[in-house]
């Protein structure tokens, strides 16, 4: 079984939890996900099954779109509402124009500090382990690009003020850290209250399956033709021995080729100088 499954992850599950649930339902251990979501985050999670677990190396995986909700007047050590409160301001003087001006300043490429409560490793140890032990550590910075930021709403709920924004960002961007950076720009405590991933490159949350769909066996899946731009060719008789043996072939093409035999996917070949070499085998 080789397939890509788009999942609408619910809040409260880790990405690994989702993989384990799908693994059990499909009765396979050859399964993995492309792009982690924190437990409090919801939305699009891409899962590969069978040989497709290796397709992550070929997906663009460069841009992600999120919708985030922000609590105004409170900051925490985790940069979200599940963390320990560091600062609270009751009467916040903030306007819609103030927020939009701050958001516009982050439509750029900059070096973003990785949050202490994350799984990023420093000296072989995860940052959240340092945090839990109360140990200080120099937080690494990563270059990220915020392609777009749009204020969607500015509202009040249960006597608290919030704003909601949509953003298109590069791989590796922490939305919690982005909100913390916006907090510094506004000089007002902020923390993330909800987060939904709506897109990952060409994949959209609108096309995702729920866990209930998976459990009922009514989910929709994608194949390699849906996710990669490849030429599909039946294995030529004169190259059959080489291709089935995983040898390089003397063909020069700019696109990858999915070779099939009797219509069944066999192997994916990619350009390699003036030849092509096998990069992913689906069936021996």
C-alpha positions in Angstrom: 0.0 0.0 0.0 1.6 3.3 -1.2 -0.4 6.5 -0.7 -0.4 10.0 0.6 -3.1 10.9 3.0 -4.1 14.5 4.0 -5.3 14.7 7.6 -7.2 17.4 9.4 -5.4 17.1 12.8 -7.5 17.9 15.8 -6.2 19.9 18.8 -4.7 17.8 21.6 -3.0 15.2 19.4 0.7 15.2 18.6 1.7 14.5 15.0 3.1 11.2 16.2 -0.3 10.4 17.8 -2.0 10.8 14.4 0.6 8.6 12.7 0.0 5.9 15.3 -3.8 6.0 14.8 -3.5 5.8 11.1 -0.9 3.1 11.3 -3.3 1.0 13.5 -6.2 1.6 11.2 -4.3 0.6 8.0 -2.4 -2.2 9.8 1.0 -1.0 8.6 4.1 0.2 10.3 5.6 1.8 7.2 4.1 5.3 7.8 5.3 8.8 8.6 4.4 12.5 8.4 5.8 15.5 6.5 5.9 18.6 8.7 5.2 18.5 12.4 2.3 20.3 14.2 2.3 21.1 17.9 -0.3 19.4 20.0 -2.3 22.7 20.4 -2.3 23.3 16.7 -4.9 22.0 14.3 -5.1 21.6 10.5 -3.3 20.0 7.6 -0.9 17.1 8.3 0.5 15.2 5.4 1.1 11.4 5.9 3.0 9.0 3.7 2.3 5.3 3.7 4.5 2.5 2.3 7.1 3.6 -0.1 5.6 7.0 -0.1 7.1 7.7 3.3 10.2 8.6 1.2 8.3 11.1 -1.0 9.0 13.9 1.5 12.4 14.2 -0.1 10.8 15.2 -3.4 7.9 17.4 -2.2 8.6 21.1 -2.4 7.6 21.6 1.3 8.8 25.2 1.1 5.7 27.2 2.0 3.0 26.9 4.7 -0.1 28.9 5.4 -1.6 29.4 8.8 -4.4 31.2 10.5 -3.5 32.2 14.0 -5.5 33.8 16.8 -3.7 36.0 19.3 -4.6 36.9 22.9 -3.8 40.5 23.6 -2.3 41.6 27.0 -0.8 38.2 28.1 2.6 36.7 27.4 3.8 33.2 28.5 7.0 31.3 28.5 5.8 29.0 25.6 4.5 32.0 23.6 1.0 30.3 23.7 -1.9 30.2 26.1 -0.8 26.8 27.5 2.4 28.2 29.0 3.2 29.9 32.3 2.0 33.5 32.4 5.0 35.9 32.4 3.2 39.3 32.0 -0.4 40.5 31.9 -1.7 44.0 31.1 -5.4 44.7 31.8 -6.2 47.8 29.8 -4.4 47.6 26.5 -4.3 50.6 24.3 -4.2 49.0 20.8 -5.9 49.8 17.6 -6.5 47.9 14.3 -4.1 50.3 12.6 -1.4 49.5 15.2 -1.7 45.8 14.5 -1.6 46.2 10.7 1.4 48.5 10.9 3.3 45.9 13.0 2.3 43.0 10.7 3.5 44.9 7.6 7.0 45.2 9.2 7.3 41.4 9.3 6.6 40.8 5.6 10.3 40.1 5.2 13.2 37.6 5.6 14.8 37.7 9.0 16.6 35.5 11.6 14.0 34.1 13.9 14.9 32.9 17.4 13.8 29.3 18.0 11.4 29.1 21.0 12.8 27.4 24.1 9.8 25.1 24.3 10.6 23.3 21.0 12.1 20.0 19.9 15.1 21.7 18.2 18.3 20.2 19.5 21.3 22.1 20.9 24.4 20.0 21.8 22.3 16.9 21.3 19.6 17.9 23.7 16.1 19.2 22.9 15.4 22.8 23.9 12.3 22.0 25.9 14.5 19.7 28.1 16.7 22.7 29.0 13.5 24.7 29.8 12.1 22.0 32.1 15.3 21.7 33.9 15.5 25.5 34.3 18.9 25.6 32.5 19.9 28.5 30.4 20.9 27.9 26.8 21.7 30.1 23.9 18.7 29.9 21.5 19.6 29.3 17.9 18.3 31.5 15.1 17.0 30.4 11.7 16.5 32.4 8.6 12.8 32.5 7.8 10.7 34.4 5.2 7.2 35.8 5.9 5.8 36.1 2.4 2.4 37.5 3.4 0.6 38.6 6.6 -3.0 39.7 6.6 -5.1 40.8 9.6 -8.4 39.0 9.5 -10.2 40.2 12.6 -9.8 42.3 15.7 -12.4 41.5 18.4 -13.3 41.0 22.0 -14.4 37.8 23.7 -15.0 37.2 27.4 -13.6 40.6 28.3 -10.3 39.8 26.5 -9.1 41.3 23.2 -7.9 39.2 20.4 -6.8 39.5 16.8 -6.6 36.9 14.1 -4.2 36.9 11.1 -3.4 34.7 8.1 0.2 34.2 7.1 2.2 32.5 4.3 5.7 31.5 5.6 8.7 29.5 4.7 9.5 26.1 6.1 10.8 26.2 9.6 8.9 29.3 10.7 7.6 29.2 14.2 4.3 31.1 14.4 4.6 31.3 18.2 7.9 33.1 17.7 6.5 35.3 15.0 3.8 36.4 17.5 6.4 37.0 20.2 8.4 39.1 17.8 5.2 41.1 16.9 4.7 41.5 20.7 8.1 43.1 21.0 7.4 45.4 18.1 4.1 46.6 19.7 5.6 46.6 23.2 2.4 44.8 24.3 2.2 41.2 25.8 0.8 38.7 23.3 0.5 35.0 23.1 -1.0 32.5 20.6 -4.4 31.2 21.5 -5.2 29.0 18.4 -3.3 27.9 15.3 -4.6 26.2 12.2 -2.4 25.1 9.3 -4.5 25.6 6.1 -2.0 24.9 3.4 1.4 23.2 2.8 2.7 24.0 -0.7 0.0 22.8 -3.1 -1.9 20.8 -0.5 -5.0 22.3 1.2 -6.9 21.7 4.4 -10.1 21.7 2.3 -9.0 18.3 0.8 -8.0 16.7 4.1 -9.6 13.7 5.8 -10.8 13.6 9.4 -9.7 10.9 11.8 -13.3 9.6 11.6 -12.9 9.2 7.9 -9.8 7.1 8.4 -11.5 4.9 11.1 -14.5 4.3 8.8 -12.3 3.6 5.8 -14.0 6.3 3.7 -10.9 8.5 3.3 -9.4 9.8 0.1 -5.8 9.3 -0.7 -3.3 10.6 -3.3 -0.8 8.8 -5.5 2.6 9.9 -6.8 1.0 11.3 -10.0 -1.1 13.7 -7.8 1.9 15.0 -5.8 4.8 15.1 -8.2 5.4 16.5 -11.6 6.6 13.3 -13.4 6.5 11.7 -16.8 4.9 8.3 -16.7 6.4 5.7 -19.0 6.1 2.0 -19.4 9.5 0.4 -19.1 11.1 0.0 -22.6 11.9 -3.6 -23.4 15.5 -2.6 -24.2 16.1 -1.0 -20.8 14.0 -3.4 -18.7 17.0 -5.3 -17.3 18.9 -2.2 -16.3 15.8 -0.5 -14.8 14.7 -3.6 -12.8 18.3 -4.0 -11.5 18.4 -0.3 -10.4 21.1 0.7 -12.8 21.7 4.2 -14.3 20.3 4.7 -17.8 21.6 6.8 -20.6 18.6 9.1 -21.0 18.8 12.9 -20.6 15.6 14.5 -19.3 14.8 17.5 -17.1 11.9 15.8 -15.3 11.7 12.7 -13.2 10.3 9.6 -14.9 7.9 7.1 -13.2 8.5 3.8 -14.9 5.6 1.3 -14.9 5.2 -2.3 -15.9 1.8 -3.4 -17.1 0.5 -0.2 -15.7 1.9 -0.8 -12.2 4.3 1.7 -10.6 7.8 0.2 -10.4 10.5 2.8 -9.9 11.1 6.6 -9.9 14.1 7.9 -11.9 15.6 11.4 -11.5 18.0 13.3 -13.7 21.7 12.8 -12.9 24.1 14.8 -15.0 23.5 13.5 -18.5 21.9 10.2 -17.3 19.1 9.2 -15.0 19.3 7.2 -11.8 16.7 5.4 -9.6 15.7 7.4 -6.5 12.6 5.5 -5.2 11.5 1.9 -5.8 7.9 0.9 -5.4 8.0 -2.7 -6.3 10.8 -5.1 -6.9 
